[in-house]
Amino acid sequence: MKMILAFIPPHRLDRVTRALEHVERFPGMSVSDARGFGHEKLSPSHDVRDQLEDFTEAARIECVVPDAMADEVIEAVRSATHTGGRGDGKLFVLPVLEGLRIKTGDRGPDVA
């Protein structure tokens, strides 16, 4: 299994949600508000907007999917957020060693 962790502009969340709804057997996702900054804020060439804002708002998306589904989910998120400009977001893929469904005690990839 893989955990897909994405930080995207909040105004793109609806597009990402719709894209993931089209992924067959997509197991679901969790969304939370996040704030942060990237390396641009630390460089001397940052613009006036960076000087006025301490953190950039982002939506944090987390989902755990079977290995075979990971590439399709990654592409759905990427294509829904990509503009080619600054601030499109970041996406990370992490291995998941095990999952457990608390209700039934089931373990393994079917838990995703």
MDAnalysis code that builds the backbone (N, CA, C; Angstrom):
import MDAnalysis as mda
import numpy as np

u = mda.Universe.empty(336, n_residues=112, atom_resindex=np.repeat(np.arange(112), 3), trajectory=True)
u.add_TopologyAttr("name", ["N", "CA", "C"] * 112)
u.add_TopologyAttr("resid", np.arange(1, 113))
u.add_TopologyAttr("resname", ["MET", "LYS", "MET", "ILE", "LEU", "ALA", "PHE", "ILE", "PRO", "PRO", "HIS", "ARG", "LEU", "ASP", "ARG", "VAL", "THR", "ARG", "ALA", "LEU", "GLU", "HIS", "VAL", "GLU", "ARG", "PHE", "PRO", "GLY", "MET", "SER", "VAL", "SER", "ASP", "ALA", "ARG", "GLY", "PHE", "GLY", "HIS", "GLU", "LYS", "LEU", "SER", "PRO", "SER", "HIS", "ASP", "VAL", "ARG", "ASP", "GLN", "LEU", "GLU", "ASP", "PHE", "THR", "GLU", "ALA", "ALA", "ARG", "ILE", "GLU", "CYS", "VAL", "VAL", "PRO", "ASP", "ALA", "MET", "ALA", "ASP", "GLU", "VAL", "ILE", "GLU", "ALA", "VAL", "ARG", "SER", "ALA", "THR", "HIS", "THR", "GLY", "GLY", "ARG", "GLY", "ASP", "GLY", "LYS", "LEU", "PHE", "VAL", "LEU", "PRO", "VAL", "LEU", "GLU", "GLY", "LEU", "ARG", "ILE", "LYS", "THR", "GLY", "ASP", "ARG", "GLY", "PRO", "ASP", "VAL", "ALA"])
u.atoms.positions = np.array([
    [0.833, -1.174, 0.000],
    [0.000, 0.000, 0.000],
    [0.881, 1.242, 0.000],
    [0.312, 2.340, -0.461],
    [1.002, 3.622, -0.496],
    [0.115, 4.688, 0.142],
    [0.774, 5.609, 0.848],
    [0.066, 6.794, 1.319],
    [0.426, 7.927, 0.380],
    [-0.583, 8.590, -0.131],
    [-0.379, 9.754, -0.985],
    [-0.707, 10.964, -0.127],
    [0.253, 11.838, -0.002],
    [0.131, 13.044, 0.806],
    [0.335, 14.224, -0.124],
    [-0.678, 15.065, -0.240],
    [-0.599, 16.204, -1.155],
    [-0.933, 17.492, -0.418],
    [-0.191, 18.521, -0.739],
    [-0.450, 19.876, -0.254],
    [-0.787, 20.706, -1.484],
    [-2.018, 21.164, -1.570],
    [-2.492, 21.856, -2.774],
    [-3.145, 23.174, -2.385],
    [-3.299, 24.084, -3.354],
    [-4.047, 25.315, -3.072],
    [-5.494, 24.969, -2.700],
    [-6.033, 25.578, -1.667],
    [-7.399, 25.238, -1.232],
    [-8.448, 25.382, -2.329],
    [-8.274, 26.345, -3.223],
    [-9.279, 26.545, -4.260],
    [-9.264, 25.427, -5.314],
    [-8.278, 24.543, -5.276],
    [-8.213, 23.406, -6.196],
    [-8.792, 22.126, -5.591],
    [-9.191, 22.157, -4.334],
    [-9.665, 20.952, -3.661],
    [-10.874, 20.340, -4.355],
    [-11.804, 21.153, -4.799],
    [-12.992, 20.634, -5.467],
    [-12.615, 19.892, -6.752],
    [-11.685, 20.442, -7.516],
    [-11.239, 19.783, -8.756],
    [-10.579, 18.440, -8.457],
    [-9.757, 18.400, -7.412],
    [-9.087, 17.154, -7.035],
    [-10.118, 16.123, -6.583],
    [-11.081, 16.548, -5.789],
    [-12.125, 15.634, -5.318],
    [-12.872, 15.025, -6.490],
    [-13.259, 15.855, -7.435],
    [-13.980, 15.341, -8.619],
    [-13.106, 14.382, -9.425],
    [-11.817, 14.688, -9.561],
    [-10.910, 13.801, -10.310],
    [-10.775, 12.450, -9.609],
    [-10.680, 12.469, -8.292],
    [-10.518, 11.210, -7.556],
    [-11.811, 10.390, -7.543],
    [-12.949, 11.038, -7.631],
    [-14.218, 10.307, -7.714],
    [-14.295, 9.476, -8.988],
    [-13.500, 9.824, -9.997],
    [-13.491, 9.080, -11.258],
    [-12.488, 7.923, -11.258],
    [-11.689, 7.806, -10.208],
    [-10.751, 6.689, -10.099],
    [-11.539, 5.487, -9.578],
    [-11.597, 4.438, -10.383],
    [-12.375, 3.264, -10.020],
    [-11.884, 2.654, -8.705],
    [-12.832, 2.428, -7.795],
    [-12.581, 1.809, -6.487],
    [-11.682, 2.661, -5.577],
    [-11.661, 3.968, -5.800],
    [-10.895, 4.849, -4.922],
    [-11.444, 4.719, -3.507],
    [-10.584, 4.428, -2.522],
    [-11.073, 4.125, -1.181],
    [-11.478, 5.328, -0.330],
    [-11.078, 6.533, -0.695],
    [-11.437, 7.716, 0.078],
    [-10.211, 8.507, 0.483],
    [-10.462, 9.650, 1.117],
    [-9.358, 10.526, 1.496],
    [-9.739, 11.321, 2.726],
    [-8.729, 11.849, 3.379],
    [-8.913, 12.778, 4.483],
    [-8.360, 14.123, 4.041],
    [-9.008, 15.184, 4.458],
    [-8.591, 16.532, 4.083],
    [-8.512, 17.379, 5.350],
    [-7.454, 18.169, 5.439],
    [-7.324, 19.103, 6.551],
    [-6.688, 20.393, 6.046],
    [-6.864, 21.447, 6.815],
    [-6.238, 22.722, 6.482],
    [-4.782, 22.682, 6.923],
    [-3.929, 23.283, 6.121],
    [-2.503, 23.339, 6.458],
    [-1.987, 24.740, 6.145],
    [-0.892, 25.112, 6.788],
    [-0.214, 26.369, 6.509],
    [1.273, 26.084, 6.489],
    [2.004, 26.772, 5.637],
    [3.440, 26.557, 5.590],
    [4.100, 27.496, 4.601],
    [5.378, 27.227, 4.334],
    [6.096, 27.999, 3.331],
    [7.165, 27.120, 2.711],
    [7.569, 27.501, 1.502],
    [8.595, 26.770, 0.776],
    [9.909, 27.514, 0.771],
    [10.845, 26.983, 0.019],
    [12.188, 27.572, -0.016],
    [12.200, 28.980, -0.592],
    [11.187, 29.330, -1.393],
    [11.146, 30.678, -1.974],
    [11.107, 31.751, -0.890],
    [10.423, 31.480, 0.212],
    [10.302, 32.467, 1.288],
    [11.657, 32.723, 1.941],
    [12.528, 31.741, 1.895],
    [13.829, 31.876, 2.539],
    [14.873, 32.527, 1.642],
    [14.550, 32.693, 0.356],
    [15.523, 33.271, -0.566],
    [15.404, 34.796, -0.576],
    [16.503, 35.505, -0.867],
    [16.460, 36.969, -0.873],
    [15.628, 37.545, -2.016],
    [15.252, 36.715, -2.987],
    [14.519, 37.234, -4.143],
    [13.006, 37.103, -3.988],
    [12.479, 36.867, -2.772],
    [11.039, 36.715, -2.611],
    [10.336, 38.045, -2.882],
    [9.070, 37.939, -3.300],
    [8.342, 39.146, -3.695],
    [7.611, 39.772, -2.502],
    [6.925, 40.871, -2.767],
    [6.245, 41.620, -1.718],
    [5.184, 40.765, -1.042],
    [4.494, 39.920, -1.801],
    [3.467, 39.064, -1.217],
    [4.066, 38.184, -0.121],
    [5.242, 37.639, -0.368],
    [5.901, 36.785, 0.626],
    [6.251, 37.568, 1.883],
    [6.584, 38.834, 1.728],
    [6.939, 39.645, 2.882],
    [5.723, 39.926, 3.763],
    [4.537, 39.940, 3.151],
    [3.330, 40.285, 3.881],
    [2.652, 39.082, 4.528],
    [2.956, 37.893, 4.079],
    [2.310, 36.692, 4.582],
    [3.326, 35.805, 5.281],
    [3.006, 35.386, 6.496],
    [3.900, 34.478, 7.199],
    [3.832, 33.078, 6.612],
    [2.615, 32.619, 6.316],
    [2.426, 31.273, 5.809],
    [1.456, 31.286, 4.642],
    [1.582, 30.300, 3.790],
    [0.659, 30.098, 2.687],
    [-0.369, 29.059, 3.113],
    [-1.631, 29.320, 2.821],
    [-2.701, 28.366, 3.130],
    [-2.647, 27.220, 2.118],
    [-2.950, 26.013, 2.581],
    [-2.982, 24.841, 1.710],
    [-4.027, 23.869, 2.225],
    [-4.489, 23.011, 1.336],
    [-5.311, 21.874, 1.734],
    [-4.393, 20.659, 1.752],
    [-4.468, 19.886, 2.819],
    [-3.650, 18.677, 2.957],
    [-4.569, 17.483, 2.693],
    [-4.190, 16.682, 1.704],
    [-4.963, 15.498, 1.338],
    [-4.132, 14.279, 1.679],
    [-4.752, 13.325, 2.352],
    [-4.099, 12.064, 2.671],
    [-5.000, 10.926, 2.213],
    [-4.409, 9.968, 1.522],
    [-5.158, 8.767, 1.164],
    [-4.199, 7.586, 1.116],
    [-4.702, 6.435, 1.502],
    [-3.938, 5.201, 1.436],
    [-4.605, 4.335, 0.383],
    [-3.815, 3.903, -0.588],
    [-4.350, 3.146, -1.714],
    [-3.491, 1.905, -1.960],
    [-4.071, 0.888, -2.613],
    [-3.262, -0.253, -3.006],
    [-2.155, 0.186, -3.975],
    [-1.038, -0.517, -3.969],
    [0.094, -0.174, -4.841],
    [-0.329, -0.003, -6.294],
    [-1.202, -0.874, -6.780],
    [-1.608, -0.843, -8.190],
    [-2.399, 0.411, -8.547],
    [-2.965, 1.078, -7.561],
    [-3.783, 2.265, -7.798],
    [-2.985, 3.560, -7.653],
    [-1.798, 3.494, -7.085],
    [-1.044, 4.698, -6.727],
    [-0.789, 5.615, -7.925],
    [-0.316, 5.089, -9.031],
    [0.001, 5.944, -10.181],
    [-1.233, 6.675, -10.712],
    [-2.365, 6.006, -10.738],
    [-3.591, 6.639, -11.230],
    [-4.039, 7.766, -10.293],
    [-3.916, 7.554, -8.996],
    [-4.293, 8.583, -8.026],
    [-3.338, 9.769, -8.111],
    [-2.049, 9.484, -8.213],
    [-1.045, 10.550, -8.344],
    [-1.341, 11.407, -9.566],
    [-1.628, 10.768, -10.686],
    [-1.903, 11.518, -11.912],
    [-3.198, 12.315, -11.804],
    [-4.205, 11.774, -11.140],
    [-5.461, 12.508, -10.968],
    [-5.234, 13.781, -10.161],
    [-4.471, 13.684, -9.080],
    [-4.182, 14.862, -8.261],
    [-3.326, 15.848, -9.050],
    [-2.283, 15.357, -9.704],
    [-1.386, 16.233, -10.466],
    [-2.131, 16.980, -11.558],
    [-2.920, 16.258, -12.331],
    [-3.597, 16.917, -13.449],
    [-4.663, 17.905, -12.978],
    [-5.261, 17.656, -11.821],
    [-6.293, 18.560, -11.307],
    [-5.706, 19.832, -10.693],
    [-4.440, 19.810, -10.332],
    [-3.841, 20.981, -9.688],
    [-2.815, 21.698, -10.555],
    [-2.343, 21.053, -11.601],
    [-1.251, 21.608, -12.401],
    [-1.675, 22.835, -13.211],
    [-0.926, 23.929, -13.038],
    [-1.086, 25.104, -13.891],
    [0.241, 25.456, -14.551],
    [1.317, 24.925, -13.987],
    [2.650, 25.261, -14.479],
    [3.231, 26.473, -13.773],
    [2.446, 27.073, -12.907],
    [2.900, 28.255, -12.198],
    [3.309, 27.941, -10.773],
    [3.799, 28.955, -10.124],
    [4.215, 28.853, -8.734],
    [2.999, 28.546, -7.859],
    [3.179, 27.669, -6.886],
    [2.108, 27.380, -5.946],
    [1.183, 26.254, -6.341],
    [1.557, 25.447, -7.318],
    [0.716, 24.307, -7.707],
    [0.611, 23.275, -6.592],
    [1.584, 23.213, -5.720],
    [1.529, 22.290, -4.595],
    [2.631, 21.249, -4.647],
    [2.573, 20.334, -3.703],
    [3.541, 19.237, -3.593],
    [2.785, 17.956, -3.332],
    [3.358, 16.850, -3.777],
    [2.765, 15.540, -3.569],
    [3.877, 14.583, -3.167],
    [3.619, 13.778, -2.154],
    [4.594, 12.806, -1.664],
    [3.948, 11.429, -1.629],
    [4.743, 10.403, -1.860],
    [4.269, 9.020, -1.818],
    [5.102, 8.285, -0.779],
    [4.424, 7.684, 0.182],
    [5.103, 6.980, 1.266],
    [4.644, 5.526, 1.309],
    [5.540, 4.610, 1.653],
    [5.116, 3.216, 1.801],
    [4.303, 3.044, 3.090],
    [3.293, 2.205, 3.021],
    [2.502, 1.865, 4.199],
    [2.763, 0.396, 4.494],
    [3.269, 0.123, 5.670],
    [3.650, -1.246, 6.022],
    [2.457, -2.116, 6.376],
    [1.461, -1.520, 7.009],
    [0.307, -2.311, 7.410],
    [-0.871, -1.399, 7.668],
    [-2.066, -1.944, 7.483],
    [-3.291, -1.238, 7.811],
    [-4.179, -2.149, 8.637],
    [-4.993, -1.559, 9.478],
    [-5.890, -2.327, 10.336],
    [-7.240, -1.624, 10.385],
    [-8.296, -2.353, 10.076],
    [-9.646, -1.799, 10.213],
    [-10.085, -2.080, 11.642],
    [-10.269, -1.038, 12.420],
    [-10.547, -1.180, 13.846],
    [-11.843, -1.954, 14.090],
    [-12.869, -1.685, 13.310],
    [-14.171, -2.318, 13.515],
    [-14.088, -3.843, 13.445],
    [-13.385, -4.373, 12.439],
    [-13.387, -5.814, 12.205],
    [-12.081, -6.502, 12.590],
    [-11.014, -5.717, 12.742],
    [-9.706, -6.320, 13.000],
    [-9.008, -6.779, 11.740],
    [-9.630, -6.558, 10.560],
    [-9.007, -6.946, 9.298],
    [-7.707, -6.203, 9.110],
    [-6.727, -6.900, 8.509],
    [-5.426, -6.305, 8.232],
    [-5.073, -6.521, 6.770],
    [-4.186, -5.641, 6.282],
    [-3.671, -5.827, 4.927],
    [-4.197, -4.815, 3.938],
    [-3.935, -5.068, 2.648],
    [-4.256, -4.094, 1.601],
    [-5.752, -3.842, 1.423],
    [-6.605, -4.776, 1.837],
    [-8.046, -4.556, 1.701],
    [-8.561, -3.483, 2.654],
    [-7.757, -3.132, 3.630],
    [-8.142, -2.094, 4.587],
    [-8.162, -0.728, 3.909],
    [-7.298, -0.530, 2.922],
    [-7.236, 0.754, 2.227],
    [-8.556, 1.002, 1.563],
])
